[in-house]
């Protein structure tokens, strides 16, 4: 394949790039050929994968699945930004694209790294303490943050949501919310923030903060369940929220919130699904999820890969991988679904200290390919033309 010869040129460019850091060990960018035909007609044209890296190791990295040229590009950021001494930073916690920019939330480096979405060349950074997740709406980015230091502390402070102008990259607002806020979702004029209280164990938070976007004020707290984590809206306006539980007597589960009435902004819990969930992704009427639950009695993890119908709120299957290859996954750590082909992507963190893996399955649950990733692969976002 003609396009595959490009890796030689990339390797030569890499040698020039790493020369800018003579006193520092730089992990080189690598190019693997993927087992499908290149095509210039595909859209999305690729998918970025943010690898968290081990806390304290400064090893967050970005990989790229190139659908046009059938490449897997490993550790792109240093090659594209050879003058950035500390590279991407410490613990990549979220990655999203808005307009022509890509935003990587780097938790323990206390920043949001902003890059050109197509070249991955650095544009700038936004300094936010202990930042966690990011969402966008009408020219603004909204970032949840624990704010306080990274530490278990029964007196850990309240978290916050920051508003950023995506043109100037300036912080234009801040709202204090619950303890250790994680994912956030935007519905209409309100931001819904899942508060975990994870630093205050065993006194977890159990609320969703409701923030009015224009004034950046918290207008309500909705009681839901302890140690909340993920939150995502379906196309019918319902919010799907996950609770981690307390890793013991209180199990992980999923809550469904809906408007109290047609003309009300107030959301209330209408259903509780006794289904453990570590990560989820909604595609159409299907909520894809996986769960990893540790059993103290059996001293092992119980892992499931399921689909829930968001219309009926019923479990369709607890094994969307249908060919038995889920046994190759040690610790599932991220999930996404291709918007056109329906291919399902699941990452594997393996032992958390070495390279992970990205697995691609057909919509029927048959494995198509796997590739080696950076350390602790977690967060994925598609790139369009």
Secondary structure as GFF3:
##gff-version 3
##sequence-region A 1 385
A	DSSP	three_ten_helix	2	5	.	.	.	ID=ss1
A	DSSP	alpha_helix	6	18	.	.	.	ID=ss2
A	DSSP	beta_strand	30	33	.	.	.	ID=ss3
A	DSSP	beta_strand	46	51	.	.	.	ID=ss4
A	DSSP	beta_strand	61	66	.	.	.	ID=ss5
A	DSSP	beta_strand	71	74	.	.	.	ID=ss6
A	DSSP	alpha_helix	77	80	.	.	.	ID=ss7
A	DSSP	beta_strand	92	98	.	.	.	ID=ss8
A	DSSP	beta_strand	101	106	.	.	.	ID=ss9
A	DSSP	three_ten_helix	107	109	.	.	.	ID=ss10
A	DSSP	beta_strand	111	116	.	.	.	ID=ss11
A	DSSP	beta_strand	122	127	.	.	.	ID=ss12
A	DSSP	beta_strand	131	137	.	.	.	ID=ss13
A	DSSP	beta_strand	140	145	.	.	.	ID=ss14
A	DSSP	beta_strand	158	165	.	.	.	ID=ss15
A	DSSP	beta_strand	171	179	.	.	.	ID=ss16
A	DSSP	beta_strand	181	187	.	.	.	ID=ss17
A	DSSP	beta_strand	190	195	.	.	.	ID=ss18
A	DSSP	three_ten_helix	198	200	.	.	.	ID=ss19
A	DSSP	beta_strand	207	212	.	.	.	ID=ss20
A	DSSP	beta_strand	217	223	.	.	.	ID=ss21
A	DSSP	beta_strand	228	233	.	.	.	ID=ss22
A	DSSP	beta_strand	239	243	.	.	.	ID=ss23
A	DSSP	beta_strand	253	259	.	.	.	ID=ss24
A	DSSP	beta_strand	267	273	.	.	.	ID=ss25
A	DSSP	beta_strand	279	283	.	.	.	ID=ss26
A	DSSP	beta_strand	286	295	.	.	.	ID=ss27
A	DSSP	beta_strand	300	309	.	.	.	ID=ss28
A	DSSP	beta_strand	314	317	.	.	.	ID=ss29
A	DSSP	three_ten_helix	325	328	.	.	.	ID=ss30
A	DSSP	beta_strand	332	337	.	.	.	ID=ss31
A	DSSP	beta_strand	344	348	.	.	.	ID=ss32
A	DSSP	beta_strand	355	361	.	.	.	ID=ss33
A	DSSP	beta_strand	367	375	.	.	.	ID=ss34
A	DSSP	beta_strand	377	383	.	.	.	ID=ss35
###
